[in-house]
């Protein structure tokens, strides 16, 4: 038996996160059974794991996930994501003052098993960025003392492992409907609205006080597949969604829609106070539900080959190139190879204020971009079928 401490969130890069280990173990053909038990689950957490679970079905004979729903910690959408996986998906709930709070992940194989027990829930933050601690117990199945750990676990939670506990219910549309009706399970929108309302009410009063006591810390990045799981609630669809039928479909997948373009965006100098930077930041625009600090680097342009600056003073800057086909008011205006730059620092004021960290340098495209008649128009970014080619439509 070997026991390893899994710590995450206490430093900027958490390679030993529970999420990374789950992804690794799902890919391993050494195991035939997986059982995951967590207090809470989120849509982003389950959706991020979904492709790994679907791939693992080729070698895992049994996949079981049990989640609690206490304290409105699990959303309706998370339960729907679990049900869609077509696995043994259960919800545990007991109507009392006590809550269901375990977090454990067991991969069983013929020769070995891996058991993670700790504080990480099945949420993207719980798996990657929250400050969590867990123990990874590597079990040699040929050793009787090692096997007893699993036997004790299964013995204590017998009603869960054999699905006989009366408070354990298989997730179904009917169960989800009843839990939502009973206000035990909220929707993602309800959770977000409650959270945002609380933040807005308290932010002004508490920020100055707290900042004098506790410094901000750099946080780990959540892998792109575990982010952006919510459907866009604005006019723009999420990056992974299919483009609506109509004229946009011929341009590819819609990734982003800007707000009204400004003089600065278009690099049009109008006076001493306007700085012709030659670039435009990729801001939220009409996509209010994205984290603009990471969305463009880790989702929109994640397939490009990024390199860090070799100069130590600017080594936090990552750069890449992509071809942009620029279309203005429906007319092709040329194809340009443009440079993208991403600031990877998480300790800057801009990052803390949740500002954009990715920009495009107009380069040769400035001749078609820097025009007064484009001020106030909006830009839409589409992904074409070619790996490093995009269409930027301004109208």
N, C-alpha and C positions, 0 to 999 in steps of 0.2 A: 504494500500500500504506500502510496506517495500522496502527500497533502501539500497543495500549493495555495498561497494567498493570491486572490484575485482582487486587486484594488483598481478603482477607476474614478475619474472625475476630480481627483486631488491634484492632478497635473494637467498641462495643456494637451498632452498626447497620451491616451490610455490604451496602449496596445493589449493590455491584459484585461480588457473589459469582458464582462459576461457575454455581451452581444457578439464579440469577435470569436469567443470560444464556441458559442452555439452554432455560428455559421460554419466554423471549422469541423465540428463534430457531425453536423448534418451532412457534410460532404464526404465523410469517412464511411467506407464500406465495412468497417470493423464492427458495426452495431446493427442489431436487428429490431430493436424496440426503443422507442423514446416516450418518456412521460414527463410532461412539464406542468407544474402546479404553481400558480401565482395568485397573489391577492388582487391585482389589478391588471387590466390589459387595455391597450389603446389601439385605435385603428392604424396609426402609423407603425406601431411596434409589430402588430400581426401582419400588416401588409408587407413590411420590410422582410419578415421571415418567410413569407408565403412562397417566393420562388425557390428558396432553399429547401423548404419542406416538400414542395412538389417534386423537386429533383430527387430528394431523399426517398421518396416513395418507391423508387426503383430497387432499393436495398433494405429499407425499413419495412418490416412486416406489420408492425403496430405503431401507430402514432396517436398519442393521447395528450390533450391539453385541457386543463381544468383551471378556470379563473373564478375569483370571487367578484362580487358586485357591491360590496359594502361602501359606504361613504361616497357614493356616486363616482367611484374611482374607475369604473369600466363603462364605456359608452355603448350605445345601441349599435353604432357602426362597427365597433370592435367585435361584438358578438356576431354580427353579420359576416365579418371577414373570417372569423373562426368557422362558422357554419359552411361558408363557401369552400373551405379547404377540403371538405369531404373526408374528415378524420373523426376520431373519437373526441368530440368537443363537448365539454360539460361546463355548467355553471353551478357553483356551490353557494348557497345562501341559507342563513338561519335567522329568523326574525327575533333578535334579542340584542342586548347591549354589547355583546361580544362580537368580534368581527373575524372573518376568515383572512389570515394574514401570512401564510407560509410562502416561501419562494424557493423552489427546488427544481432541478432539471436533471433527469436521469437518462443516460444512454447506456443500454445493455447490449453486450456482445457475447460471443462464445468464449473468447479467451480473456477479455477485459471489459470493464465497465467504467464509465465516467459519471461522477455525481457532483453537481454544483449546488451548494446550499449557502444562502446568504440573504441579501436585502434587495436584489434586483427584480423588479416587476417586469411584466411583458409589455413595456412601453419603450419608445425610442430613447427617452431620457434615462429610464431605469436600466436599460441595457448598455448605454454608451456614455452619457454625460453627467448624470447625477453622481454625487460623491457616495459611492457604495462600497461595500466590502463583502466578499464571499470566499468560501473555501472550495477548491477543486479537489475532490477525493478520487484519485486514480486507483482503481480496484483490480487486483489480479484474481480472476475467477478460479484459479487453481488453488488459492489460499483460503482455507476455511474461515480464519478471522476476518479476512477481507469480505468474503461473501456474507458474513453475519451483519455487516453494516447495511447492506441492501435488504436482508431479511428483516432486520429490526425496523427499517423504514416502511417496508410493505406491511409489516405486522401492525405497526402503530396506526397507519393510514389505510388499514385493510378495506374499509368501506369505500374508499376512493379508488384504490387500485383494482378492486373487483366490481366496481360500479354499483355496489349494493346499498350505499348510504342513502337514507330517505331524503336528505337535503341536497343530494346531487342529482341534477336534472340535465338530460341531453339537450343541447341547444337546438332549438327549432324556431320557426317563425312564430308559432303560437306562444312559446315561452318568452321570446323577445317582446312580443306585443303586450303580454301580461305584465312583464317587468317594467316596461315603459309606462303602461297605464297606471301601475301602482306607484310610479315616480321613484322606483328603486334605481332604475337605469336611465340616465339622461342621454340626449343626442349630443353629438360633438358640438353642434351649434349652441346648445344650451350650456354646455360646460364652458365653452369659449366666452359666451356672453356674460356668464356669471363671473368668470375670471377677469375679463376686461373691465367690467363694471367696478369690481373691487379695486383693481389696479388704479383706474382713473380717479376714484374717490380718495385714494390714500397717497398717490404718488407725490403730489406737491407737498403734502404735509410731512411725509417721511423721508424723502430723498436727501434733503440737506442734513437731517439728523443722522441718518444711517451712514451717509458717506463720510462723516467725521469720525465714526467709530470703526467701521469695517471697510477696508479697501476692496476694490473689485478684483476678481481673479480671472485669469484666462481659463476658458472652458474647452473641453474636448469637442471635436467635430462629430456630428452624427452622420454616418454614411448616407449618401444621397438616396438610396433605396428605402431608408427609414425616415425620410423627410418628405414634406409636401404631399402627404397622403390625403389631406382634406380636399374635397372638390372645391374649385374656385366658386365663390359666391358672387363674383362681379361679372362684368360683361365678357371677360376673357376666360377661356377654358384653361384647365391645368395643362402642364406640359405633356403629361402622359395621355391625355384624352385625345380621342379622334377629332379631327377637324370637322365642324358642322358641314353639312352638305351645302354646296353653293360655290361661289367663285373662289373661296379660300382653299378649297380642297385641291385644286390644281397646283397650288404653291407649296404644298407639303403640310407638316404638322405645325399648328400655331403654338409658339412657345411663349410669346410675350407681347403685350400691347402697352405702349407708353401713354403718358398723359400728354397734355398739349406741349409741343416742342417749343423751347425757348431760344432766344438769341445765343445763349451760352451753349446749349445742346448742339446747335447748328454751327457754332464757331463763327458767329457774325459779330465783329466788334462794332459797337455803337457809341463808344466814348471811353474816357479814361478809366471808368469803373468796370468796364467789361474786359475780362481777360480771355483772349483768343487761345484757349488751351490746346486746340487741335484734337480734342477728344470729347466723348460723351459718357457719363456714368450710366450704367444700366440700373435705373431706379424701379421702384415698385410699379409706377404707372397705375394702370387699372387693375393690378393683381394684388389686392390688399392682403391676401392670405399667405403670401410668401415671405420668407426671410431673405431679404435682398442682400444680406451679407454673404450668403452661401448659395442661394438658388442658381445664380448664373454660372459660378465656377463649378459647382458640384452636380448640377442637373442639366442646364441648357448647354453648356460647353464642356461637359465632363468627358466626352469621347475624344477631345483634342489632346495633342501631346503638349503638355505644359512643362516649362523648364524654369528653374529659379535663376535669378541674376547671379553672376559669379562675383560681382563686387560685394564684399562683406557688408558695406553700408546699405546696399539695396537688395540683399539676399532674401528679404521677406517678400519681394515682388516676384510673382510668377507670370510668365508671358507665353503666348502662343499666337499662331496665325490661322486665319480662316478666310475663305472666299465669300464675299457678300455680293449677291446680285441685287442691285438697288433699283427699285421700281417707284417712280414718282407719278402720282395721279394716273395710275394704270399704264404708264409708258416706261419700258426698260430704259435705264439711264447708265448702264454699264456694269461690269463685274470688276471687283477690286479685292486684292489680297490685303486685309487689314490686320493690325496687331491688337490683340486683347491683352490687358494687364489686370492682374488680381493682386490686391494687397492682402497677404495672409496673416498679418498681425492681428491678434485679438485683444491687444492691450491699448489700442488707440482710442481717442475720444470718439472718433467716427464710428468705430465698431461698437463701443459701449452705447452710443446713441442709436444703434441699429441702422446706420446709413449704408448706402451701397459701397461695395468694396471692389467692384469689377467695372472696367471701362473699355471702350473701343476707341482707338486712335483713327481719325478719319483719313490721314495720309493723302493719297491721290484722290480719294473720294470727296475731298473738300470742295472740289470744283463743281460738284453737283449738289452738295449738301448746304454750303454756306450761301443760302439765298433767302432774301426777305420774304418771298411769297410762301415759304414753308413754315414760317413762324405761326404757331397756333394749330398746325396740323398734328396728326398722331402717326406714330410708327408702329408697324406690326412686324414681328420677327418670326419667320417660318423656317423649319428644318427641311431641307431637300433630301432626296434619296442618297446623295453623295455624303460621305462621312464628314468632310470638313467644309461643307458648302451650305450657305444660308441665303434666304431671301429677305431683304429688308424693304418693306413696302411703306411708303409715306403718302398719306392722302388726307 
